[in-house]
Amino acid sequence: MQGYEGGTRLRYRLTLASGMLECLCFAGVVFGYASLVFVLKEDGYFSQLCDSVAGANDTQTSTDCSRQDEKFSLVFTIASFLNNFLNIVNGYVFDRFGTMVTRLLGISLYTTGTLLVAFSSAAFSELLFPALSCIAVGGILLLLTNMQVGNLFATHRSTIITLYNGAFDSSSAVFLIIKVLYEQGICLRSSFLVLSVCSIIHLVRTFLLMPVTHIPYPLPQYYTYGLKCGKANTYNVERFERMREGAMTVSQESSGRDNTPPAPEDGTEPQDSGKVASFRSCVLSWFFLWHLLWLSIMQLRHYLFIGTLNPMLNRLANNDPNLVSQYTNAFAITQLCGVLCAPWNGLIMDRHKGKPLAPGETEQEADLRSSALSLFLTSLQCLFFSVCASVPLLPLQYLTFALQVLNRSFLYGGNAAFISIAFPASHFGKLYGLVMSMSAVISLLQYPCFALVKGALGGDPFVVDIALTVLTLLVFIHPVYVFIHCRKLAQSRQDNTQTEAANGSKLAEDKL
């Protein structure tokens, strides 16, 4: 038995480490788009959209590539939109069909996207639209199936979820590596063919180090997965989760409390109904609605910044290609720090683990209390990032890059961790998919914002940046609401304790 447990722990650690490498090297490469655009421009993609403009004295001409920039921005807008919007389908597929089916779908899309880029050219620039979209959707599917690995390590669950999301952000540096290799003479096609071949690694990991269905939480004794896993995995994981949630409900009824998020005031599902919260009641809860607003606003700010980074740097650097390349490299290098920043957020959310709970306090309530600080710090980071991005000073952009990667690593890790804390595990895939999908609709505003800057504002984004900075103030509603909710729960516990004590004293006096 000791040897069996040692083998299981080794499998868990291999799953954790390989999942980390998968997220770090593949899952979020599309967000390194600014580095890829630099290469694509060098190869002449969409170059037919550049126009020659005569100078004032008709003896000098300049090139206006605003339509080319707009086309590149549209490629990223569509890819980032689908990356999030299709998560509602991804979440359903993951909850309904399990890990293996979801991963095979993601690997197929990812490989298709990398092959399309590999065989594209300036003459077939339009292939970038389906290619980047497939890479984006395939990558998020890899992340979605990896986040459940946190269930294998209960005391570090939020830390691992945020770590994987940080690795997802840092994988954008892969396009920086492709850019550097391109400058050393290695063509774009060779780099993307290598990425395509790496899909073999994803397939091997799917069959050897990932479950067919899901990893349950909390983890049952002797749980294992993968090929030749013996009798320890013969039970039905979904049945185990339903039984666990049913037991939690009985416990909640006996204590007079409900650990699910509060239902909306229209009373779609009474909290004392004796059932695990329905998917509908979760979606209509204030927790979900404020969380959706929180994610949508900050995501729009990040997407607009990434999608317009290249033209912004060109404007601030007076179209100096060497300076633009220098700042593009600096931005991409800072993305590597995402994997270092994200665990800080997880540690904030897991800081109460191992400490005794207050009398009557549930584990979920303690998790929610810790998440309020995480949500507030993420909101504050976004505000600082937006302010710095609004100042048209080129050297200041180094600080902007640092704040952007810090905030982005907190944002997506905190998003997934909060959903896993605040809602039933059986709805995680669907709720994660839905919140990402709905926030994607808001992120579509980045393209009209870009068109507004290029058109009516004459290339100066200052007005749009200020408007987004003011809008960012709304994200503070979410952490304040969670904090107030936790305070009310604590006060309710205290009142119940005092009432029980008073009733006990009265009963003792009556007996005397």
N, C-alpha and C positions, 0 to 999 in steps of 0.2 A: 504493500500500500504506500509506503514511503517513497519507493521508486516511481510509482504511478503519479503521486502528487508532485514529485520533482519534475517529471516529464510534462505535467500539465502547466506548472509554473513557467517552465522553459518555453512552452508553446505560447503562453500569454505574453511573455517578454518579447519573443520573436514577432508576434503579431503587432505589439506596440511599436517596436523599432522599425519594422518594415512599413507599417502604416505611416509612420513619421516621414520616412524617406519618400514614400509615394506622394504624400501631400506636398512635401518640400520640393520635389523635382518635377511634378506633373500637374497637380490639380488646379492651380490658379495661374498658370502661365499667361493666360489671356490678359491679365492685369499689368503685364509688362509691355503692353501695347506701344507705349511711347518709344521704347527702344526698337521695337519691330518697325514702326513707322519710319524711323531714320533709315533703316536698311531698305525698306520698300521704296522710299523716295529715290535712293541711290540707284535702284534697279529700274526706275522709271514707271512704277505703277501709277496709274491715273495721270501720267504726265501730259496726256493730250488735253487735260483741262486747264493747263497753265497757258496764260495769254501774255503776249509781248505788249508792253505799254510804252508809248513814246514819251520821252522826257519833255521838259518845258521848252527846250531850244531845238527839239526834233533831231538832235545829233546823238543823243543817248537813249537807249531803251532799257527798260527793266522788265522783269517777269512777275506777273501777278498770278500766284498759285492759290488764291483764296478758295477757288472751286475745288481744287485738289485737296486742300485741308478739310473742306466741308465733307468731301466724299470719305476721307479717312475717318472723320468724326462719326459719320453715319455707320460705317462698318462696326466701330466700337459700340455705338449706341445700340444697334440691333443685337450684337453679340452679348453685351451686358444685360440687355433686356431679357433675352431668351435664357440667359444664365440663371436669372431669378424667376422669371414668369413661369417657366416650365417646371419649377420646383413643386408646383401643386400636383402635377402629374407624377413627378419623381417621388414625392412623398407618398402618394397613393400606391405606386408600384412597389416601393420599399415596404410599406406596411402590409400590403396584400400578398406580394409574391416573395418577399424576403431578400436576403443579401445577395445570393448568387445570381439571380435573375437581374437584379438592379445593376450589379457590377458588370455583367456581360453586356448589358445595354450600354453602360457608360464607356466600356472599353471599345465597343464597336463604333460609337460616335466619335470618340477621341481619335482613334486610328484613322477614321474617314477624314476628319478635319486635318490632321497632320499630312496625310497623303495629298489632299487637295492643295495645301500650301506648297508642298514639294513639287507638284506638277503644274503649278500656276506660273504665270509670267506677266510681263507688262502688257502683252497682247490679250491676256485673259485675266485682267485685274479683277473682274467681277467675281471670280472664284473665291476671293477673300470673304465675301458675304457668307456663303454656306460654310466655308472652312473655319473661320473664327467662331462662328456660332456653334458648330459641332465640337470644337475644342472646349469652348466655355461650358456647354451643357454636359459633355462627358466628364470634364474635370469636377464639376459640382457633384456629380453622381459618385465619383470616387470619394470625395469628402464626406458626403452623406452616409455612405456605408462605413466609413472609418470612425465617425464620431461615437458609435456605439461601443468602441473599444474601451472607452472610459468606464463602462460598466464592469469590466474585468478587475478594476482597481478602485474599489468603493471609496476609500478615504481620499483619493486623489481624482475623483471623477471630473469635477469642474476644471481642474488644472489640465487634465489630459484633453478635454474637449477644446479648451481655449488654446492649448499648445498646438493641436492639429489645425485649428483655424489660423493660428499664426504662421504655421508652416505653409498653409494654403496661400496666405498673403506673400510670404517670402519666395514662393515658387515663381513669382513674376520676374525674378532676377534671371530666370532661364533665358528670357529673350535678350537680356543684357549680354549673357554669354554668347548667344548667337550673333549679336552685334559685334562683339569683340572678335569672334572667330571670322566674321565676314571681313572685318578690317585687316585680318591676317591672311586673307585670300581664300577662305573656305566659303563656298557658295551657300546660298539659302537652301537650295534643294538638298544638299548633303546633310545639313543640320536637321531638317525636318524628316528625312528618311531615317535618321538615327532615332528620333523620337517615335517614329512609327514602329520600328523594330522593338523598342522597349516595351511595347504592349504585351510581348511574350511574358515579361516579368509580372505584369498585372494579372495575366491569366493563371500563372503558376501560384501566385499568392491567393487568388480567388479560391482555388481548389484545395490548397494545403493549409492556409492560415486564416481562413475566414469561415463563418458558419453558413449553412445553407439557408437558414431562416433569420433569426435575430439572436443577439446576446441579451439575455434577460437581466433585469435589475430589481431587487438585489440578486446576486448570483447564487444559484443553488449549489450545494456541496457536490464536489467531484464533477463539476460541469466542464465539458470539453467540446471540441468541434473539429472539423476538417476530416480528411480521409483517415480511415483505420482508427477511428476514435473509440471503438469498443462500445460497451453497453452503457457507458455513463451519459451518452447523449441520445438514448433511445426514447426518452419522454418527449412530449410535445411542448415546445417552448411557449407557444401562444396560449396553450391551456394553463401552463404554469403561471403566466402573467395574469390571466383572468382570475385564477384562484387566489393569487396574491392580492389583486385589487379588491376582490370580494372580501378577503380577510381584513384589509385595511378599512373597508366600509363598515364592517361589524365593529371594529375597534373604535371608529369615529362615532358610531351610534352610542356605544356604551359610555363614551366620555362626553357625549353631548356636543361634540364639535365636528366640523367638516373641514378637511384639509384642502379641498379643491378650491380654486379661485372663486370669488363671489360671483354669482350669476347677476345679469343685468337687472335693473329695477322692474322690468316688465315681467319678471318671475317666470322665465322660460323653463326653469327646472328648480324646484324647491331643494334647498341644501340638505333637508332632512329626509330626502326621498329614499335613502338607503341604497343608492346606486352610485357607481362611479360616474363622474360628470360626463355628459354626452359631448360629442364633438361640437354640436350646435351651441350648447351653453358655453363651452370654452371660447368659441369664436365671438360670441356676443358679450363676453365679459369685458369689464373695463380694463382688466389686465391686458387682454389681447389687443384691444383698440388703442390704448396708450402706447403699448409696445410697438404696434404697427406704425404709429406716427413717429415714434422715436427712431426707428430703423429707417423709415422712408426718407425723412429729411436729411439725416446724416449721409445716407447712401447717395442721394442726389448730389450732395456737395462733393463727395469723393469722385463720383463718376464724371461730373462736369470738369473737375480739376484734371483727372487723368486724360479724358478725351480731348481737352484743349491745351494740354501741357506743351506739345510741340510748337503750335503757333504762338502761344504765350511766350515761350523762351525765344523764339525768333524775333518777336516784337521787342522784348526787353534787351536782347543782345544785338539789336540792329542788323539782324540776318547774318551775323558772323557764324559760319558753319562750325568752326573749331570751338567757339564758346558754347554754341548750342549742344555740340557733342559732349563737351565737358560737363555741362549741367544735366544732360540726359543720363550720362553715366553715373553722376552723383545721385540722381533720383533712383536709378535702378539699384545701385549699391545699398542705399538706405532700406530698400525693400527687403533685403536679406535680414535686417534686424527685426522683422515682424515676428519671426520664430522665437526671438529672445524677449520681445516685449509681451507677447500674448500670455505666457505663464504667470506674469505678475497679476493679471486680472483673475486667473484661476486661483491663485493663492489668496487673493482678496476674498473670493467667494467661498473658498474652502477653509478659511482661517479659523472657523469655529469647530472644525472636525476634531474629535478627540477630547473636546471640552464637555463637561457635564451640562445638560440642558436645564433650563429653569423649570421649576415645578409646573407640570402640566403642559410644557412646551413640546411641540412635535418637531421631528427632524426637518420636515418641510418648512415649518415656520422659521426655524433657525436659518435654513438655506435662503429663504426669502429676505430675512433681515440682513444677511450678508450681501445679497444681490443689490440692495438699495444703494450701498456705497459704490459698488461697481458701476451701476447705471449712471450715478451722478458724476463720477470721475470721467467716464466716457463722454458724457455731454459737455463737460468743461473742456476736455481736450479738443473736441470738435469746434467749440467756440473760438479757442485760441488759434487753431489751425485755419479757420475761415478768415479770421482777422489778418493773420500773416499773409495768406494767399491774396488778400484784397489790396495789399500795399505793392505798388508797381516798382519795386526796388529789387534788382537782380540778386545781389549778395544775400538779401533776406530770404531768398527761396531755399537756401540750405536749411534754415530753421523750419521753413514750411514743409520741406521734405521729411524732416525728422518728426514733426508733429503729425504729419499725414500718416506715416507708417505706424506710429504709436497708437493713434486714434483708430485706424483701420483694424489693427490687430485686436484692440479692445472691443471694437464694435461687433465683429462677426463671431468672435469667441463668446462674448457676453450674450449675444442674441441666442445662440444655440444653447448655452448653459441656462439662461433664464427660462426658455421654453421647457427644457428638461426638468427644471425645478418646479415651475408654477402649474404645470398641467400633467394629466395622467400619461404614463409611458406609452400606453396603447395608442395615443393620438400624436406622438411626437413627430413622426414622419409627415403626417397630413398637416399639422399645425406649422411645422417648420417650412414645408412647401408652400402653404397658403400665405404666410407672412412674407416670404421671399417673393412670391408671385405678385401679391398686391403692391409691395414696395417697388417692384419692377415697373408697374404701370406709372407710378410717380416718377421713376427715373427717366422715363421717356421725355420728360420736360427738358432734359439736358440738350436735346437737339434743337428745339426752338430757341432755347437760351443761346446756343452757339450761333444760330442763324441771326438772332437779334444783335449779338455782338458784332458779327461780321457785316451786318447790313446797316441798320439804323444807328448803331453806336460807333460805327467807323473803326471797328477793331479794338476799341477800348472796353474791357469787361468790367470797369470799376463799378458802374451802376448795378450790374447783375450781381457782382460779388457782395456789395453792401446789402442788397435785398436778401441774398441767401444767408448772410450773417445775421440779419435781424430775424429771419425765419428760424434760424438755429436756436433761438431763445426758447422756442416752443418745446424743444426736446426735454427741458428740465421738468416738465409736468410729470413725466413717467416716474423718475426716481422719487419725486415728492409724494406721488400717489402711493407707491409701494411702501415708503417710509410711514405714511399716515396709516395705511392698512395694518402694518405690523404693530404700530403703537396701539391701535384699536384692539387687536388681538391680545396684546399684552395686558391692556387695561381690563378686557373682558375676563381674562384668566384671573387677574387679581381680584376682581369683583366676585367671581365664582368661588374663589378660595375663601374670601371673607364671609360670603353667604353660607358656605358649607361649615365654616368654623362657628358662625353664629348659631346655625341650626343645631350643630353638635352640642354646643353649650346649653342651648335651650332644652334639648332632649335630655341631657344629663341632669339639669335642674328639675325637669318633670319627673324623672325617675326617683330623685331624692324626695 
